[in-house]
């Protein structure tokens, strides 16, 4: 589910995107740190589950650096034991070459 590539998804609220991702058992990867940290807190307080929120800071990985994003995600996910290991987790994505 890539909101950036889909006009309909781009027009949805962050809440809707997180809910749609949770329904599909997918994590959200986003540069929208402020809004998704707020959502993560609200969902935790409301005992709502999601399948991960991966926050990316543009100072760490540029938005145009798709290869860097993929390598960093692979590094994040490689040691995780199960598909839903990011369930209810909010994490910052670091560079893959660290």
Buried (B, 14 or more C-beta within 10 A) or exposed (E): EEBEEEEEBEEBEBEEBBBBBBEEEBBBBBBBBEBBEEBBEEBEEEEBEBBBBBBBEEEBBEEEBEEBBEBBBEBBBEEEEEEBBBBBBBEEBBEBEE
